[in-house]
């Protein structure tokens, strides 16, 4: 479980295939079982590994939105199987290519990461490391510090469904 500043707020992250870390995040945040995760990717092409079938028109829209503070919800056949625990409804996954060039470089090395705000479910977003609840802070495996101040709002979420 990694704490790092995204292009929006401080968040908890783990590799998409690290089921143990995902369960820890759910437990420490007190998240409901039906809540999905955002998957951070380094570039639009990374979405292909999730078998998301985008039209050329949809890809063009995403090229204009990404990198940026826009999370996109898309249909994927894998959501029902391999990535079901990342999905809210079992049919869609949420993706974002962050605005931060440094975060995109990190993602190019680590691969896609699940992401959620570093707060207890239902609480206000976490805008400084000092705001992180002690139960979460005490269980972080890695903390990546950032000198830049966080934004004061979460990403915009849009759906691109066919």
Beta strands, then each sheet from edge to edge (+ up, - down):
strand 1: 2-5
strand 2: 10-15
strand 3: 38-40
strand 4: 70-75
strand 5: 92-96
strand 6: 113-117
strand 7: 142-144
strand 8: 156-160
sheet 1: 7+ 1+ 2- 6+ 3- 5- 4+ 8+
end
